[in-house]
Amino acid sequence: MQVKHNDVMEVGMKIHIPVSVAETKITKRYDTIPTATLHPNADEIEYIRRLVTYKDSAIIVLNKPPKVPVKGNLPVHNSMDVLAAAALSYGNEQGPKLVHRLDRESSGLLLMGRTKESFAQLHWLFTNINLAKSSSQTWNDACEATMQRYWALVIGCPKEREGLISAPLSKVLLNDGKTERVILAHPSGIDGSQEAVTEYRVMGPTINGCSWVELRPLTGRKHQLRVHCAEALGTPIVGDYKYGWFMHQRWKQMPRVDYEPMTRAPYKLRRPEGLEVQKGSALSKVPLLHLHCREMVIPHIAKFLSSSGEWHDEGTPWSSDKPDLLRFVAPMPSHMKISWNVMSSCLV
């Protein structure tokens, strides 16, 4: 019989739920992650492995697409850490662990540690990048050279072409604690603020009310770059509706250069060949977040660790006048490439 919502269960009673065992074939898609399950399938494994840009005995570096969560919490099972743990072990007993995080909506370089030692050292370094010290001067030099560079398209243009943002951040809870928002901390510092420092420079002219900006975080706080752009500079990142909703409303009403595939008006620009507007670019009605971890420089951690995983002391063969570093550069996702091409065509 059918169970009603007000029926009371008794000991020994059973409920039978019809379950469809039909499984739809998952097509291979690489712009968006395949629908994940508790146990990644062949398509998901192939997908996550295609994102790997570098791998050695100590680390794995991936180019994360937008709209993919990095850290999984129920009911999210298709996060980068879950898929990586299942598909990127490459013979190790355990899969790699996240050294740092990227927002779900952002894209770019994501670093993972393959061993307990490499994860611990790099995670500590990313957490304490301005305090990194050890017994090895070579390691200290490598720590000092560690950096990340992000590219972002912002609404408006900062008053200064380059500068240093030192604006502490704090978190507030909204909707009875269901949502969290990061804000600039009160000068008194009584609201549990955290130090947050970002270097920035404007990369080009302002076109259609937008500017490309390079950002280099010197601390690693949640939503640091988004809040610093929106609140400290007054130029929210395109597609960041959490911290720049009102600016987006004004920006969409601004006059701008039109991009038509064919037009007789001399003041209008022709859309670059092959350009698709409706893919989250700055020309679409609802742009995706334009924040991308473009470049990363880190210590060559595999050379600082011996084959047994132990740390090399000063005077070992790995010590030298110059630190051993790794540099990675990640291409932008499709929606940011479109925006870049559009703005570049305006300069021709």
C-alpha positions as MATLAB code, in Angstrom:
seq = 'MQVKHNDVMEVGMKIHIPVSVAETKITKRYDTIPTATLHPNADEIEYIRRLVTYKDSAIIVLNKPPKVPVKGNLPVHNSMDVLAAAALSYGNEQGPKLVHRLDRESSGLLLMGRTKESFAQLHWLFTNINLAKSSSQTWNDACEATMQRYWALVIGCPKEREGLISAPLSKVLLNDGKTERVILAHPSGIDGSQEAVTEYRVMGPTINGCSWVELRPLTGRKHQLRVHCAEALGTPIVGDYKYGWFMHQRWKQMPRVDYEPMTRAPYKLRRPEGLEVQKGSALSKVPLLHLHCREMVIPHIAKFLSSSGEWHDEGTPWSSDKPDLLRFVAPMPSHMKISWNVMSSCLV';
ca = [
       0.000    0.000    0.000;
       1.046    3.634   -0.425;
       2.653    5.319    2.582;
       1.143    8.607    3.678;
       3.069   11.509    5.127;
       1.430   11.119    8.557;
       1.859    7.328    8.852;
       3.788    6.176   11.951;
       6.559    3.623   11.499;
       6.542    0.577   13.774;
       9.289   -1.910   14.526;
       9.639   -4.470   11.733;
       7.860   -2.410    9.053;
       9.554   -2.052    5.668;
       9.297    0.636    2.997;
       9.875   -0.336   -0.627;
      11.040    2.490   -2.895;
      11.029    2.020   -6.679;
      14.465    2.707   -8.136;
      15.244    3.012  -11.827;
      18.376    1.101  -12.804;
      18.495    2.646  -16.246;
      21.701    4.617  -16.743;
      21.996    7.301  -19.352;
      25.296    7.333  -21.204;
      27.426   10.301  -20.153;
      28.796   12.215  -23.107;
      32.341   13.524  -22.939;
      32.276   17.205  -21.996;
      35.325   19.177  -21.059;
      33.951   22.699  -20.593;
      31.790   21.479  -17.726;
      32.442   18.562  -15.428;
      30.419   15.363  -16.012;
      27.737   14.533  -13.481;
      29.572   12.820  -10.666;
      28.630    9.994   -8.356;
      30.058    8.703   -5.111;
      32.479    6.586   -7.160;
      33.960    8.400  -10.196;
      33.350    6.634  -13.485;
      35.627    6.377  -16.524;
      34.443    9.683  -17.989;
      35.111   11.551  -14.769;
      38.548    9.999  -14.399;
      39.447   10.927  -17.971;
      38.083   14.433  -17.402;
      40.148   15.163  -14.273;
      43.303   13.734  -15.856;
      42.935   16.056  -18.835;
      43.175   18.984  -16.410;
      46.629   17.965  -15.155;
      49.308   20.354  -16.414;
      52.252   19.053  -14.358;
      53.083   16.026  -12.215;
      56.174   14.859  -10.336;
      56.836   12.744   -7.244;
      55.727   15.530   -4.870;
      53.001   17.614   -6.516;
      50.260   17.750   -9.125;
      49.156   20.994  -10.794;
      45.779   21.298  -12.523;
      44.086   23.997  -14.577;
      40.695   24.225  -12.866;
      37.670   25.132  -15.016;
      35.062   27.609  -13.720;
      31.898   26.437  -11.943;
      33.615   23.370  -10.452;
      33.823   23.176   -6.646;
      37.280   22.596   -5.195;
      36.298   21.181   -1.801;
      33.473   18.682   -1.514;
      30.864   18.812    1.215;
      27.713   16.721    1.089;
      25.767   16.619   -1.150;
      28.614   17.727   -3.471;
      30.515   14.708   -4.806;
      31.978   16.103   -8.019;
      34.519   18.398   -6.385;
      38.145   18.574   -7.464;
      39.490   17.045   -4.252;
      37.149   14.045   -4.408;
      37.860   13.315   -8.062;
      41.596   13.867   -7.626;
      41.751   11.502   -4.658;
      40.085    8.801   -6.750;
      41.733    9.386  -10.131;
      45.135   11.010   -9.554;
      46.879    8.646   -7.118;
      49.075    7.229   -9.917;
      50.081    4.239   -7.829;
      50.334    6.008   -4.466;
      48.380    4.635   -1.537;
      46.547    7.944   -1.173;
      45.442   10.544   -3.667;
      46.759   14.144   -3.674;
      45.519   16.779   -1.230;
      44.674   20.421   -1.849;
      47.449   22.836   -0.914;
      45.221   25.886   -1.432;
      41.735   26.639   -2.769;
      40.058   28.516   -5.576;
      36.482   29.765   -5.522;
      33.935   27.604   -7.313;
      33.339   30.297   -9.948;
      37.025   31.105  -10.551;
      39.489   29.174  -12.696;
      43.190   28.541  -13.064;
      46.146   26.836  -11.437;
      45.390   24.520   -8.525;
      48.221   22.916   -6.549;
      48.026   19.532   -4.806;
      50.556   17.663   -2.672;
      51.133   13.978   -3.443;
      52.889   13.083   -0.175;
      52.366   14.032    3.454;
      55.674   15.896    3.490;
      55.133   17.916    0.311;
      51.551   18.756    1.280;
      52.571   19.871    4.781;
      55.437   22.076    3.563;
      53.513   23.729    0.722;
      50.304   24.160    2.693;
      52.273   25.852    5.465;
      54.049   28.009    2.893;
      50.797   29.170    1.270;
      49.322   29.887    4.693;
      52.372   31.753    5.987;
      53.896   33.031    2.760;
      55.286   36.156    4.438;
      56.685   34.219    7.406;
      58.284   31.262    5.627;
      61.568   30.376    7.326;
      63.586   27.202    7.764;
      67.107   26.048    8.468;
      67.954   26.090    4.762;
      68.793   29.406    3.102;
      68.022   27.846   -0.276;
      64.528   26.972    0.936;
      64.119   30.499    2.312;
      65.042   31.947   -1.079;
      62.547   29.641   -2.765;
      59.848   30.691   -0.299;
      60.513   34.358   -0.995;
      60.129   33.714   -4.738;
      56.791   31.917   -4.295;
      53.917   33.829   -5.827;
      50.588   33.657   -7.644;
      49.347   36.026  -10.328;
      45.677   36.329  -11.237;
      44.090   38.027  -14.224;
      40.730   39.674  -13.699;
      38.380   41.819  -15.761;
      36.904   44.506  -13.521;
      34.116   47.030  -13.968;
      35.652   50.492  -14.129;
      39.331   51.239  -13.580;
      41.306   51.768  -10.342;
      42.317   55.386   -9.746;
      45.987   54.394   -9.570;
      47.487   52.219  -12.309;
      49.271   50.057   -9.752;
      49.542   49.792   -6.021;
      49.371   47.739   -2.836;
      46.065   47.003   -1.118;
      46.457   46.400    2.619;
      42.902   45.989    3.847;
      42.106   43.441    6.604;
      39.036   41.277    6.106;
      36.434   39.819    8.425;
      33.458   37.506    7.990;
      29.806   38.114    8.798;
      26.970   35.594    8.859;
      23.690   36.339    7.087;
      20.307   34.613    6.846;
      20.513   33.138   10.332;
      23.984   31.802    9.716;
      23.127   30.058    6.450;
      25.357   32.261    4.294;
      28.688   33.939    4.850;
      30.012   37.202    3.475;
      33.518   38.644    3.615;
      33.811   42.392    4.246;
      36.510   44.965    4.888;
      37.281   44.833    8.584;
      36.423   47.672   10.938;
      39.480   49.825   11.770;
      39.063   48.966   15.454;
      39.901   45.344   14.696;
      37.393   44.060   17.242;
      35.489   41.965   14.708;
      38.103   39.220   14.340;
      39.848   40.664   11.308;
      42.586   38.960    9.320;
      45.441   40.647    7.528;
      44.928   40.733    3.751;
      47.427   42.215    1.281;
      47.215   42.313   -2.522;
      49.429   43.871   -5.177;
      47.701   45.026   -8.361;
      48.421   46.693  -11.686;
      46.173   47.767  -14.542;
      47.120   45.933  -17.727;
      45.502   48.157  -20.358;
      42.964   50.859  -21.213;
      39.337   50.905  -20.095;
      37.032   49.597  -22.849;
      33.257   49.317  -22.558;
      33.586   50.288  -18.925;
      35.982   47.421  -18.098;
      39.695   47.033  -17.425;
      42.045   44.065  -17.233;
      43.897   43.936  -13.921;
      46.718   41.710  -12.696;
      46.435   40.720   -9.027;
      49.093   39.196   -6.800;
      47.841   38.077   -3.362;
      50.459   38.260   -0.627;
      48.089   36.604    1.843;
      45.573   33.840    1.274;
      42.170   34.877    2.661;
      38.799   33.675    1.486;
      37.412   35.931   -1.281;
      40.373   38.264   -0.750;
      40.784   39.313   -4.390;
      37.046   39.718   -4.966;
      36.536   41.909   -1.893;
      39.686   43.957   -2.467;
      38.600   44.667   -6.055;
      35.000   45.483   -5.153;
      35.405   47.283   -1.827;
      38.979   48.607   -1.676;
      39.356   49.606   -5.336;
      35.677   50.169   -6.126;
      35.993   48.014   -9.263;
      34.222   44.647   -8.785;
      35.203   41.730  -10.967;
      32.932   41.063  -13.945;
      30.585   38.208  -13.039;
      30.965   38.709   -9.284;
      27.352   39.313   -8.300;
      28.016   38.575   -4.641;
      30.229   41.622   -4.147;
      29.354   43.734   -7.173;
      25.638   43.411   -7.884;
      24.807   47.119   -7.971;
      27.825   47.960  -10.127;
      26.725   45.306  -12.608;
      23.296   46.910  -12.856;
      24.852   50.288  -13.657;
      27.436   48.783  -16.015;
      24.793   47.036  -18.132;
      23.061   50.381  -18.702;
      26.217   52.144  -19.864;
      26.674   53.029  -23.563;
      29.262   50.811  -25.168;
      30.808   49.863  -28.468;
      28.538   47.396  -30.220;
      29.810   44.166  -31.764;
      27.740   43.057  -34.717;
      28.751   40.327  -37.163;
      27.722   42.540  -40.100;
      26.998   46.259  -39.918;
      27.172   49.321  -42.149;
      27.651   51.804  -39.336;
      31.247   53.053  -39.446;
      31.452   53.539  -35.685;
      30.609   49.945  -34.895;
      33.201   47.219  -34.693;
      32.825   43.896  -36.425;
      32.763   40.941  -34.087;
      35.993   38.913  -34.391;
      35.539   35.858  -36.580;
      34.290   32.838  -34.677;
      33.401   34.842  -31.570;
      30.441   33.468  -29.641;
      28.752   35.951  -27.333;
      26.544   33.688  -25.264;
      29.227   31.804  -23.353;
      29.604   33.814  -20.191;
      31.817   36.506  -21.731;
      31.561   40.204  -20.919;
      29.163   40.539  -23.885;
      26.649   38.010  -22.579;
      23.636   38.960  -20.498;
      24.941   37.106  -17.453;
      28.772   36.968  -17.567;
      30.658   34.338  -15.627;
      33.237   35.363  -13.049;
      36.318   36.766  -14.791;
      38.957   35.713  -12.249;
      41.728   33.342  -13.311;
      44.866   32.115  -11.532;
      47.178   32.721  -14.473;
      50.678   32.106  -13.103;
      52.291   30.336  -10.156;
      55.896   30.070   -8.974;
      56.682   27.579   -6.201;
      59.729   25.771   -4.769;
      60.679   22.574   -6.596;
      59.593   20.640   -3.542;
      60.604   17.237   -4.983;
      64.232   18.416   -4.982;
      64.022   19.607   -1.395;
      62.856   16.175   -0.290;
      64.948   13.032   -0.473;
      63.652    9.827   -2.004;
      62.669    8.718    1.492;
      60.627   11.887    2.006;
      63.070   13.405    4.478;
      64.031   17.070    4.361;
      67.444   18.031    2.934;
      69.645   20.053    5.299;
      71.960   22.887    4.387;
      74.991   21.691    2.423;
      73.255   18.874    0.542;
      73.683   18.568   -3.245;
      70.371   20.411   -3.692;
      71.668   23.561   -2.005;
      72.892   26.256   -4.411;
      73.151   29.989   -4.819;
      69.849   30.051   -6.701;
      66.732   28.274   -5.440;
      65.112   25.521   -7.485;
      61.757   26.882   -8.653;
      58.858   25.735  -10.806;
      56.801   28.186  -12.868;
      53.389   27.413  -14.351;
      51.141   29.420  -16.670;
      47.519   28.434  -17.357;
      45.491   29.513  -20.424;
      42.271   31.355  -19.678;
      38.872   29.613  -19.879;
      36.771   30.158  -22.999;
      34.552   32.943  -21.598;
      37.569   35.024  -20.570;
      39.305   34.394  -23.903;
      36.251   35.812  -25.676;
      36.298   38.910  -23.489;
      40.043   39.282  -24.051;
      39.650   38.977  -27.845;
      36.828   41.499  -27.870;
      38.815   44.103  -25.963;
      41.945   43.414  -27.989;
      39.996   43.994  -31.232;
      39.125   47.481  -29.987;
      42.815   48.371  -29.971;
      43.432   47.357  -33.576;
];
